[in-house]
């Protein structure tokens, strides 16, 4: 079988740049695909980020792109990383401010539309003609819209299949008319798309892609309903045969309590007793007293979606049961204020740290007994996967990827990986629950194969359409 060539576009990808779960996926998936023999190349916007000298960056010619009536120079910085080629694609419309996402939506729309089109131009200059263009989320979806319109008339792109992965349907990047016009893209008149979204990057990507997937099977079903369709449910239902869910994986090399340098004591399922050292160390670091009840943790973006208000509502009940709570995250100033007020009122049982601190997050996963994921909706979620990997039992809402990854121990005591609260008072049952959670396989091997199948389907669809 011929080696498939994949061009992947994303706003972030670890380890080069990471803001959230998208960065984890866009960093780990290419590695899994290369193990399957694919030639995967990743392009990211060049916002002037500093790149370690060890990556041996080369500057390449990216050509020019017609933008707003003038020719804009496309810059390319290339490097080899994780066994593959990565490119930082830039130009004047992409500010060199080091920011992945800015505070100005109009500026972000210009940046990402320019990046999407400049990435395609760079691929042409590099003579890398992909079988599949794989776009992550709304940010680079203008590339798919080009592929489905003007690109079909160009020999270089005519047979390239388009795949869109939706990580969060709520972030649609609507109102991109000016940026799309600057890039020379025609106005959309697709009646499947609501009028307000016909200048929205995500909607245009959904309509133009040969195949669309979300990051969990349950979320793929949920977004076809009004409650979670964010206004695009009819478009998604219209695309239903081509919309599927592929569950995210977790990079076991990055998240491994047996090798993690950030935690107090390394452990695995055979040395689970050592986990107590991490709980004691975490309490000491956070100035929490020793306690007989469980230590609950929440590591999340401070956002309505993540259900933080629900945690605030149940916090008194947790304290009454002798439990303690630690929260780490950044986001809504109002939610942060409420959490800080709770911590000030109950300093012996509640600790709140506002901000991004990955090392502390690792120590929390390694030391907490229970990780809370009360999200109102969750496309996939990595928190519960990391928690299980580190022996922190997840307590989750049954939605999206949470429903797909956590087996309710109350329903299935033999296979369960989530828990009922009273299990904590039964040490033998609790240990068995931790072992099952830590042994759950969420590696990228199966998702990688699922994406390989999706690519094959997309290629068949594109070539059939192009031959008509």
KEKOL-412481 format. One record per residue (C-alpha): residue number from 1; x, y, z. Coordinates in pm, whole numbers. Example, Ala and Ser with C-alpha at 12.3 -4.5 7.8 and 13.67 -1.06 7.14 Angstrom:
<pts>
PT  pos    east   north      up
PT    1    1230    -450     780
PT    2    1367    -106     714
</pts>
This chain:
<pts>
PT  pos    east   north      up
PT    1       0       0       0
PT    2     126     347     -94
PT    3     242     560     199
PT    4     -23     823     270
PT    5      91    1183     290
PT    6     -91    1390     553
PT    7     -74    1767     599
PT    8    -203    1863     944
PT    9    -298    2220    1037
PT   10    -360    2332    1395
PT   11    -336    2642    1612
PT   12    -122    2458    1867
PT   13      70    2132    1902
PT   14     281    2008    2192
PT   15     567    2031    2261
PT   16     615    2341    2044
PT   17     315    2532    2174
PT   18      29    2420    2396
PT   19    -262    2604    2555
PT   20    -503    2315    2614
PT   21    -616    1971    2506
PT   22    -601    2059    2136
PT   23    -224    2100    2173
PT   24    -194    1757    2335
PT   25    -389    1587    2056
PT   26    -217    1769    1768
PT   27     115    1679    1928
PT   28      50    1310    1995
PT   29    -163    1204    1696
PT   30     108    1264    1431
PT   31     344    1038    1630
PT   32      85     757    1630
PT   33      23     801    1257
PT   34     394     789    1175
PT   35     415     456    1356
PT   36     157     333    1104
PT   37     388     435     819
PT   38     234     769     720
PT   39     424    1080     616
PT   40     267    1337     849
PT   41     374    1700     839
PT   42     237    1957    1081
PT   43     199    2329    1019
PT   44     135    2587    1291
PT   45     102    2968    1284
PT   46     436    3140    1345
PT   47     360    3396    1614
PT   48     727    3462    1678
PT   49     758    3190    1942
PT   50    1107    3104    2062
PT   51    1216    2760    1947
PT   52    1493    2571    2133
PT   53    1820    2560    1941
PT   54    1819    2181    1968
PT   55    1536    2170    1711
PT   56    1775    2300    1442
PT   57    1534    2540    1274
PT   58    1578    2609     902
PT   59    1425    2901     716
PT   60    1259    2809     387
PT   61    1100    3008     105
PT   62     722    3012     139
PT   63     637    3219    -166
PT   64     372    3491    -165
PT   65      -2    3494    -105
PT   66    -256    3733    -258
PT   67    -405    3906      46
PT   68    -621    4216      48
PT   69    -514    4326    -297
PT   70    -141    4286    -242
PT   71     115    4007    -242
PT   72     210    3910     112
PT   73     532    3720     174
PT   74     487    3380     343
PT   75     761    3284     588
PT   76     843    2927     687
PT   77    1055    2792     972
PT   78    1108    2416     950
PT   79    1237    2165    1203
PT   80    1242    1793    1268
PT   81    1061    1683    1582
PT   82     920    1352    1710
PT   83    1030    1180    1392
PT   84     855    1418    1155
PT   85     868    1761     996
PT   86     703    2062    1157
PT   87     663    2405     998
PT   88     590    2742    1152
PT   89     412    2944     883
PT   90     401    3322     916
PT   91     346    3651     740
PT   92     252    4009     819
PT   93    -112    3933     922
PT   94      16    3695    1194
PT   95     146    3916    1479
PT   96     479    3821    1635
PT   97     338    3864    1985
PT   98     394    3508    2105
PT   99      21    3460    2159
PT  100    -167    3159    2027
PT  101    -504    3326    2077
PT  102    -549    3702    2107
PT  103    -808    3914    2285
PT  104    -926    4068    1956
PT  105   -1151    3831    1758
PT  106   -1117    4032    1436
PT  107    -740    4005    1463
PT  108    -759    3631    1529
PT  109    -986    3582    1228
PT  110    -734    3760    1003
PT  111    -447    3565    1156
PT  112    -603    3223    1116
PT  113    -748    3274     768
PT  114    -411    3401     650
PT  115    -236    3108     817
PT  116    -472    2853     657
PT  117    -414    2985     307
PT  118     -43    3053     361
PT  119       3    2692     479
PT  120    -138    2566     151
PT  121      89    2798     -44
PT  122     388    2679     159
PT  123     299    2316      84
PT  124     298    2400    -286
PT  125     641    2564    -262
PT  126     771    2264     -68
PT  127     619    2036    -333
PT  128     445    1839     -60
PT  129     121    1729    -227
PT  130     -84    1563      50
PT  131    -338    1287       8
PT  132    -522    1430     308
PT  133    -546    1779     453
PT  134    -635    1730     820
PT  135    -758    2044     994
PT  136    -810    2072    1370
PT  137   -1101    2290    1481
PT  138   -1220    2621    1337
PT  139    -889    2808    1333
PT  140    -746    2673    1002
PT  141   -1080    2568     848
PT  142   -1053    2829     573
PT  143    -808    2584     414
PT  144   -1089    2329     381
PT  145   -1320    2592     233
PT  146   -1054    2676     -26
PT  147   -1008    2305     -95
PT  148   -1382    2259    -153
PT  149   -1414    2561    -385
PT  150   -1124    2712    -581
PT  151    -890    2429    -489
PT  152   -1093    2177    -684
PT  153    -999    2360   -1003
PT  154    -627    2341    -927
PT  155    -429    2038   -1031
PT  156    -218    2040    -715
PT  157    -519    2018    -480
PT  158    -785    1848    -692
PT  159    -742    1503    -539
PT  160    -651    1607    -184
PT  161    -916    1490      63
PT  162   -1024    1716     348
PT  163   -1075    1596     705
PT  164   -1198    1817     990
PT  165   -1168    1724    1357
PT  166   -1405    1919    1583
PT  167   -1255    1955    1930
PT  168   -1523    2195    2058
PT  169   -1825    2296    1850
PT  170   -1890    2604    2064
PT  171   -1585    2788    1925
PT  172   -1700    2856    1568
PT  173   -1504    3174    1479
PT  174   -1798    3342    1307
PT  175   -1789    3684    1142
PT  176   -1487    3619     922
PT  177   -1627    3793     609
PT  178   -1350    4054     588
PT  179   -1073    3799     636
PT  180   -1223    3557     384
PT  181   -1256    3839     132
PT  182    -895    3944     191
PT  183    -792    3587     109
PT  184    -993    3590    -214
PT  185   -1243    3327     -99
PT  186   -1590    3339    -254
PT  187   -1899    3411     -44
PT  188   -2077    3099      77
PT  189   -2437    3036     -27
PT  190   -2470    2682     114
PT  191   -2829    2661     237
PT  192   -2739    2389     488
PT  193   -2553    2652     689
PT  194   -2745    2911     894
PT  195   -2708    3256     741
PT  196   -2516    3392    1043
PT  197   -2258    3111    1012
PT  198   -2187    3140     640
PT  199   -1887    3354     729
PT  200   -1796    3126    1020
PT  201   -1477    2923     986
PT  202   -1604    2609    1158
PT  203   -1930    2592     961
PT  204   -1743    2640     633
PT  205   -1504    2362     732
PT  206   -1787    2124     822
PT  207   -1958    2188     492
PT  208   -1643    2154     280
PT  209   -1465    1857     442
PT  210   -1493    1512     288
PT  211   -1508    1361     637
PT  212   -1575    1518     978
PT  213   -1504    1369    1318
PT  214   -1531    1473    1678
PT  215   -1308    1358    1962
PT  216   -1552    1106    2111
PT  217   -1842     894    1979
PT  218   -2093    1031    2231
PT  219   -2007    1392    2145
PT  220   -2057    1310    1774
PT  221   -2414    1209    1859
PT  222   -2476    1496    2102
PT  223   -2388    1775    1858
PT  224   -2652    1656    1613
PT  225   -2915    1756    1869
PT  226   -3033    2111    1938
PT  227   -2915    2111    2301
PT  228   -2547    2082    2205
PT  229   -2555    2161    1835
PT  230   -2463    2528    1890
PT  231   -2682    2623    1594
PT  232   -2510    2384    1353
PT  233   -2709    2070    1434
PT  234   -2897    2073    1102
PT  235   -2574    2103     905
PT  236   -2424    1817    1104
PT  237   -2734    1603    1051
PT  238   -2711    1677     680
PT  239   -2351    1552     689
PT  240   -2440    1258     915
PT  241   -2293     973     704
PT  242   -1957    1153     704
PT  243   -1954    1253    1074
PT  244   -1808    1013    1328
PT  245   -1644    1014    1670
PT  246   -1288     898    1741
PT  247   -1193     897    2106
PT  248    -878    1089    2196
PT  249    -581     900    2332
PT  250    -333     989    2603
PT  251      42     997    2553
PT  252     163     740    2804
PT  253     519     863    2772
PT  254     426    1216    2873
PT  255     179    1117    3145
PT  256     339     837    3346
PT  257     357     832    3728
PT  258     641     579    3710
PT  259     871     832    3541
PT  260     722    1172    3626
PT  261     996    1403    3756
PT  262     746    1656    3896
PT  263     596    1431    4165
PT  264     730    1346    4511
PT  265     735     967    4469
PT  266     718     769    4146
PT  267     474     476    4145
PT  268     276     234    3932
PT  269      12     -34    3995
PT  270     273    -259    4158
PT  271     392      19    4390
PT  272      58     183    4457
PT  273     129     225    4829
PT  274     390     489    4736
PT  275     106     708    4615
PT  276      40     807    4978
PT  277     372     994    4977
PT  278     237    1214    4698
PT  279     -85    1285    4886
PT  280     107    1383    5199
PT  281     347    1598    4998
PT  282      62    1770    4816
PT  283    -115    1853    5142
PT  284     210    1991    5282
PT  285     275    2201    4970
PT  286     -77    2345    4982
PT  287     -69    2388    5361
PT  288    -363    2155    5416
PT  289    -372    1958    5741
PT  290    -375    1580    5747
PT  291    -729    1443    5717
PT  292    -903    1109    5718
PT  293   -1137    1194    5433
PT  294   -1058    1194    5061
PT  295    -876    1472    4881
PT  296   -1081    1596    4586
PT  297    -922    1787    4299
PT  298   -1038    1986    4001
PT  299    -792    2087    3729
PT  300    -979    2281    3465
PT  301   -1038    2598    3273
PT  302   -1251    2826    3491
PT  303   -1550    2837    3263
PT  304   -1926    2779    3274
PT  305   -1879    2474    3050
PT  306   -1662    2305    3311
PT  307   -1935    2313    3579
PT  308   -1737    2510    3837
PT  309   -2059    2654    3980
PT  310   -2168    2298    4057
PT  311   -1850    2246    4257
PT  312   -1918    2565    4451
PT  313   -2266    2435    4530
PT  314   -2150    2095    4665
PT  315   -1839    2218    4847
PT  316   -2019    2250    5185
PT  317   -2132    1887    5158
PT  318   -1776    1771    5086
PT  319   -1644    1954    5390
PT  320   -1917    1803    5608
PT  321   -1792    1459    5506
PT  322   -1435    1541    5611
PT  323   -1313    1584    5253
PT  324   -1074    1847    5121
PT  325   -1077    2021    4785
PT  326    -801    2168    4569
PT  327    -874    2363    4250
PT  328    -623    2464    3983
PT  329    -717    2659    3671
PT  330    -748    2991    3494
PT  331   -1027    3164    3307
PT  332   -1334    3353    3426
PT  333   -1240    3625    3679
PT  334   -1586    3594    3837
PT  335   -1550    3220    3895
PT  336   -1196    3272    4027
PT  337   -1328    3532    4272
PT  338   -1597    3295    4403
PT  339   -1346    3014    4445
PT  340   -1103    3237    4632
PT  341   -1381    3349    4864
PT  342   -1459    2984    4938
PT  343   -1092    2912    5011
PT  344   -1060    3212    5243
PT  345   -1368    3101    5435
PT  346   -1241    2743    5473
PT  347    -858    2748    5465
PT  348    -823    2404    5628
PT  349   -1031    2226    5366
PT  350   -1022    2427    5041
PT  351    -722    2550    4840
PT  352    -749    2742    4513
PT  353    -461    2818    4276
PT  354    -551    3043    3983
PT  355    -321    3014    3684
PT  356    -152    2756    3462
PT  357     104    2537    3638
PT  358     164    2200    3473
PT  359     407    2078    3739
PT  360     153    2147    4012
PT  361    -117    1982    3803
PT  362      95    1666    3788
PT  363     142    1670    4165
PT  364    -233    1712    4208
PT  365    -310    1414    3984
PT  366     -53    1205    4171
PT  367    -180    1302    4517
PT  368    -556    1349    4491
PT  369    -793    1065    4567
PT  370   -1069    1186    4337
PT  371   -1057    1411    4031
PT  372   -1380    1599    3960
PT  373   -1496    1657    3603
PT  374   -1847    1805    3632
PT  375   -1855    1949    3279
PT  376   -2190    2044    3131
PT  377   -2057    1913    2802
PT  378   -1716    1766    2724
PT  379   -1613    1673    2369
PT  380   -1357    1427    2508
PT  381   -1166    1554    2808
PT  382    -813    1462    2911
PT  383    -849    1533    3284
PT  384   -1027    1207    3357
PT  385    -776    1012    3145
PT  386    -479    1165    3326
PT  387    -651    1113    3659
PT  388    -699     743    3591
PT  389    -341     710    3470
PT  390    -227     855    3805
PT  391    -472     661    4023
PT  392    -701     958    4094
PT  393   -1051     818    4051
PT  394   -1271    1032    3825
PT  395   -1614    1157    3927
PT  396   -1775    1280    3608
PT  397   -2095    1391    3444
PT  398   -2223    1141    3188
PT  399   -2164    1347    2874
PT  400   -1942    1335    2567
PT  401   -1604    1170    2610
PT  402   -1656    1140    2986
PT  403   -1933     888    2921
PT  404   -1710     706    2672
PT  405   -1405     673    2898
PT  406   -1531     623    3255
PT  407   -1710     300    3352
PT  408   -1952     369    3637
PT  409   -1858     140    3926
PT  410   -2211     170    4062
PT  411   -2339       6    3744
PT  412   -2049    -234    3685
PT  413   -1857    -312    4007
PT  414   -1623    -552    3823
PT  415   -1506    -325    3540
PT  416   -1583      15    3693
PT  417   -1320     292    3675
PT  418   -1532     573    3825
PT  419   -1664     548    4178
PT  420   -1936     575    4440
PT  421   -1828     795    4731
PT  422   -1861     523    4996
PT  423   -1590     318    4827
PT  424   -1329     538    4994
PT  425   -1411     381    5330
PT  426   -1345      33    5188
PT  427    -965      25    5127
PT  428    -959    -307    4940
PT  429   -1234    -206    4697
PT  430   -1076     140    4656
PT  431    -736      -9    4569
PT  432    -895    -243    4314
PT  433   -1072      57    4162
PT  434    -741     248    4137
PT  435    -569     -50    3973
PT  436    -844     -85    3711
PT  437    -833     288    3640
PT  438    -453     291    3602
PT  439    -459     -14    3373
PT  440    -726     125    3140
PT  441    -574     152    2792
PT  442    -615     497    2639
PT  443    -299     491    2429
PT  444    -298     647    2082
PT  445    -264     311    1905
PT  446    -637     248    1852
PT  447    -725     613    1775
PT  448    -435     622    1528
PT  449    -578     325    1340
PT  450    -923     483    1347
PT  451    -782     800    1189
PT  452    -605     589     927
PT  453    -942     435     837
PT  454   -1100     782     828
PT  455    -828     907     593
PT  456    -885     611     362
PT  457   -1256     687     357
PT  458   -1191    1054     283
PT  459    -950     970       0
PT  460   -1207     736    -159
PT  461   -1476    1004    -131
PT  462   -1255    1272    -284
PT  463   -1131    1062    -571
PT  464   -1481     946    -655
PT  465   -1601    1308    -654
PT  466   -1305    1434    -856
PT  467   -1359    1168   -1122
PT  468   -1717    1278   -1186
</pts>
